[in-house]
C-alpha cells in the first residue's frame, strides 16, 4: 500500500474513532498489525508470544486511546505500547534455561575456577 494512502486512511480512522465511531479501530488494527507482529517477533523470537503481545497491545491502545496525541505518530505510540507488553509478557513467561556445560557435555571452566577459589580460601 502506498505510504501516502496509508497515512490518509490512518488519519481518517483516528478522527472517526475519536468522534465515536468505534468500528474504525479495525482500520487502525489492519494498518499496523503486520508491522507490530514483525516487531514483537523480532524481539521475542517466539511466534505465540509475539501474537499475544500484539493482541494485548491493541487492547491496551483501545482502552487508552484518549491518551493518544494526534499530533504525534500513531505508529510510534502503538509500538511503545507493544514493547511494554512484550516486556511484561516476557517477564511472566519463564523461558527454559540450560547450563552450557550440560548442553555441550563439557565441564564448565567457571566451576573449575570457583572450586579452586573456594579451596584456596579455606
C-alpha positions as CSV (number, residue, x, y, z in Angstrom):
1,X,0.0,0.0,0.0
2,X,1.2,3.5,-0.9
3,X,2.5,5.3,2.2
4,X,0.5,8.4,1.4
5,X,-2.7,6.4,1.2
6,X,-1.9,4.5,4.4
7,X,-1.3,7.8,6.2
8,X,-4.6,9.3,4.9
9,X,-6.5,6.2,5.9
10,X,-4.9,6.3,9.3
11,X,-5.8,9.9,9.9
12,X,-9.4,9.4,8.8
13,X,-9.7,6.3,11.1
14,X,-8.2,8.2,14.0
15,X,-10.6,11.1,13.5
16,X,-13.7,8.9,13.1
17,X,-12.7,6.8,16.1
18,X,-12.2,9.9,18.3
19,X,-15.6,11.1,17.1
20,X,-17.2,7.9,18.5
21,X,-17.2,5.5,15.5
22,X,-15.6,2.6,17.4
23,X,-15.8,0.4,14.3
24,X,-12.9,2.5,12.8
25,X,-10.5,0.9,15.2
26,X,-10.4,-2.1,12.9
27,X,-8.8,0.1,10.3
28,X,-6.1,1.1,12.7
29,X,-5.5,-2.6,13.5
30,X,-5.3,-3.6,9.9
31,X,-2.9,-0.8,9.0
32,X,-0.5,-1.6,11.9
33,X,-0.9,-5.3,12.9
34,X,1.7,-6.8,10.4
35,X,4.4,-4.3,11.4
36,X,3.6,-4.8,15.1
37,X,3.8,-8.5,14.7
38,X,7.2,-8.3,13.0
39,X,8.5,-6.1,15.8
40,X,7.2,-8.4,18.5
41,X,8.5,-11.5,16.8
42,X,11.9,-9.8,16.2
43,X,12.2,-9.0,19.9
44,X,10.9,-12.4,21.2
45,X,11.7,-14.9,18.5
46,X,8.5,-16.7,19.8
47,X,5.5,-16.7,17.4
48,X,2.8,-17.2,20.0
49,X,4.3,-14.7,22.5
50,X,4.5,-12.2,19.6
51,X,0.8,-12.8,18.7
52,X,-0.2,-12.4,22.4
53,X,1.8,-9.2,22.7
54,X,0.3,-7.7,19.6
55,X,-3.2,-8.6,20.7
56,X,-2.7,-7.2,24.2
57,X,-1.1,-4.0,22.8
58,X,-4.2,-3.4,20.6
59,X,-6.5,-4.0,23.6
60,X,-4.4,-1.5,25.7
61,X,-4.5,1.0,22.8
62,X,-8.3,0.6,22.5
63,X,-8.7,1.3,26.3
64,X,-6.2,4.2,26.4
65,X,-6.8,5.8,23.0
66,X,-7.9,9.0,24.7
67,X,-4.2,9.4,25.7
68,X,-3.0,9.4,22.1
69,X,-2.0,12.8,20.9
70,X,-3.0,13.2,17.2
71,X,0.0,15.5,16.7
72,X,2.3,12.5,17.3
73,X,3.0,9.3,15.4
74,X,0.3,6.7,15.9
75,X,2.8,4.0,14.8
76,X,5.3,5.1,17.5
77,X,2.6,5.2,20.1
78,X,1.4,1.7,19.3
79,X,5.0,0.4,19.1
80,X,5.7,1.8,22.6
81,X,2.6,0.1,24.0
82,X,3.7,-3.1,22.2
83,X,7.3,-3.1,23.5
84,X,5.9,-2.6,27.1
85,X,3.5,-5.6,26.5
86,X,6.4,-7.7,25.2
87,X,8.5,-6.9,28.3
88,X,5.6,-7.7,30.6
89,X,4.8,-11.0,28.8
90,X,8.5,-12.0,28.7
91,X,8.8,-11.4,32.5
92,X,5.8,-13.6,33.1
93,X,6.8,-16.4,30.8
94,X,9.6,-18.4,32.3
95,X,11.9,-19.3,29.4
96,X,13.8,-22.5,29.9
97,X,17.5,-22.2,30.7
98,X,20.2,-24.7,30.0
99,X,23.6,-24.9,31.7
100,X,26.2,-24.5,28.9
101,X,28.3,-27.3,30.3
102,X,25.3,-29.7,30.3
103,X,24.3,-28.6,26.8
104,X,27.8,-29.2,25.4
105,X,28.7,-32.2,27.7
106,X,31.9,-30.4,28.6
107,X,33.0,-29.4,32.1
108,X,32.3,-25.8,32.9
109,X,35.5,-23.7,33.2
110,X,33.7,-21.5,35.7
111,X,33.0,-24.4,38.0
112,X,36.7,-25.3,38.0
113,X,37.8,-21.7,38.8
114,X,35.1,-21.4,41.6
115,X,36.3,-24.8,43.0
116,X,39.9,-23.6,43.1
117,X,38.9,-20.3,44.7
118,X,36.9,-22.0,47.4
119,X,39.8,-24.4,48.2
120,X,42.3,-21.5,48.4
121,X,40.0,-19.5,50.7
122,X,39.9,-22.2,53.4
